[in-house]
Amino acid sequence: MEPAIGKGAFVIVDMRATTLRTGIYLVGVGDELLVRRLSRLPGGSSELIADADPRWRYALPAEPPADLELYRVVWSGQKL
């Protein structure tokens, strides 16, 4: 997610958020965790975008799949 969140950074997520908004999310798929930018689109759908490579995009339907976990990142920090 560089440059927004650097490699090795700590993140705090809001696991209570139920409404998807444009922002940065921790995405859980199976046993994998990814940090991605979520962008809301007209019509209720969304897309996940990797900041490091904006060509990496994943379209989400208005109702995301049940096996996809989305947690909104509310804070990040790292050692200087």
Phi, psi and chi 1 to 4 in degrees:
 res  aa     phi    psi   chi1   chi2   chi3   chi4
   1 MET       -   14.0 -100.0  -43.6  -80.9      -
   2 GLU   -65.0  142.5  -67.4 -171.7   68.8      -
   3 PRO   -90.7   -9.0   32.4  -34.1      -      -
   4 ALA   -64.6  -44.4      -      -      -      -
   5 ILE  -130.7  119.4  -61.9  176.1      -      -
   6 GLY   -74.4  159.8      -      -      -      -
   7 LYS   -61.7  132.2 -173.2  172.7 -174.6  169.4
   8 GLY    84.6    3.1      -      -      -      -
   9 ALA   -71.5  152.6      -      -      -      -
  10 PHE   -89.2  143.2  -67.0   95.4      -      -
  11 VAL  -129.4  147.7  -64.9      -      -      -
  12 ILE  -113.8  131.2  -64.4  175.8      -      -
  13 VAL  -117.7  153.3  -62.2      -      -      -
  14 ASP   -98.1  105.3 -177.5   -2.5      -      -
  15 MET   -83.1   -6.9  -62.8  178.3   73.4      -
  16 ARG   -88.1  -18.9  -59.4  169.7  -57.5  153.7
  17 ALA   -62.2  125.8      -      -      -      -
  18 THR  -110.7  -22.2   55.4      -      -      -
  19 THR   -97.1  126.4  -56.5      -      -      -
  20 LEU   -78.4  131.6  -65.8  179.2      -      -
  21 ARG  -129.4  162.8  -51.2 -177.6  -45.2 -160.0
  22 THR   -61.2  132.4  -64.7      -      -      -
  23 GLY   165.5 -164.3      -      -      -      -
  24 ILE  -105.4  134.3  -62.1  175.7      -      -
  25 TYR  -130.5  148.9  -76.4   79.0      -      -
  26 LEU   -89.4  122.3  179.0   66.9      -      -
  27 VAL  -110.0  121.8 -178.6      -      -      -
  28 GLY  -105.9  121.9      -      -      -      -
  29 VAL  -130.3  110.3 -178.9      -      -      -
  30 GLY    62.6 -123.8      -      -      -      -
  31 ASP  -102.7   16.6   61.6  -11.7      -      -
  32 GLU  -108.4  138.9 -151.3  171.1  -10.4      -
  33 LEU  -119.2  130.7  -67.8  173.1      -      -
  34 LEU  -131.0  148.6  -52.5  165.0      -      -
  35 VAL  -105.7  122.2  177.2      -      -      -
  36 ARG  -138.8  154.5  -64.0  -69.5 -176.1 -104.3
  37 ARG   -85.3  133.2 -174.5  172.3  -57.1  -81.9
  38 LEU  -106.4  129.9 -176.1  133.2      -      -
  39 SER  -120.3  123.3  179.5      -      -      -
  40 ARG   -77.7  141.4  -61.7  -75.0  -65.8  159.4
  41 LEU  -119.3  158.1  -58.7  172.3      -      -
  42 PRO   -58.9  144.3  -22.5   31.9      -      -
  43 GLY    93.1    0.1      -      -      -      -
  44 GLY    95.8  -12.6      -      -      -      -
  45 SER   -81.7  171.5   63.0      -      -      -
  46 SER  -142.3  169.9  -55.0      -      -      -
  47 GLU  -140.9  145.6   70.5  179.3   -8.9      -
  48 LEU   -97.2  135.7  -65.0  169.7      -      -
  49 ILE  -132.0  137.3  -54.6  163.1      -      -
  50 ALA   -90.1  123.1      -      -      -      -
  51 ASP   -62.0  -37.3  -84.1    7.4      -      -
  52 ALA   -65.7  -29.3      -      -      -      -
  53 ASP  -144.0   88.9 -175.5   -0.8      -      -
  54 PRO   -59.9  -12.9  -18.1   27.0      -      -
  55 ARG   -71.1  -20.5  -64.7  173.9  -63.5  170.3
  56 TRP   -80.3  107.5 -172.4   96.9      -      -
  57 ARG  -134.6  143.4  -67.4  174.2  179.4  -96.5
  58 TYR  -132.7  118.6  177.0   78.0      -      -
  59 ALA   -78.3  132.7      -      -      -      -
  60 LEU  -110.1  134.3  -73.9  177.4      -      -
  61 PRO   -70.5  169.8   22.5  -28.4      -      -
  62 ALA   -56.3  -33.8      -      -      -      -
  63 GLU  -113.5   99.3 -168.5   61.3   40.5      -
  64 PRO   -59.5  153.4  -20.6   30.5      -      -
  65 PRO   -58.7  151.0  -15.2   22.3      -      -
  66 ALA   -65.0  -29.2      -      -      -      -
  67 ASP   -84.6    2.7   64.2  -22.4      -      -
  68 LEU  -100.0  119.9 -175.7   70.6      -      -
  69 GLU  -102.8  131.4  -60.2  176.1   66.9      -
  70 LEU  -125.8  120.6  -65.4  165.6      -      -
  71 TYR  -124.5  124.8  -54.0  111.1      -      -
  72 ARG   -71.1  128.1 -174.2  171.8  175.9   79.5
  73 VAL   -78.8  124.4  173.9      -      -      -
  74 VAL  -109.7  -13.3  -66.1      -      -      -
  75 TRP  -159.1  145.3 -178.4   89.2      -      -
  76 SER  -143.3  150.9   71.2      -      -      -
  77 GLY  -161.4  159.3      -      -      -      -
  78 GLN  -153.2  164.9   63.5 -171.1   50.0      -
  79 LYS   -67.0  147.3  -76.6 -174.0  172.3 -177.0
  80 LEU   -93.2      -  -64.5  175.3      -      -
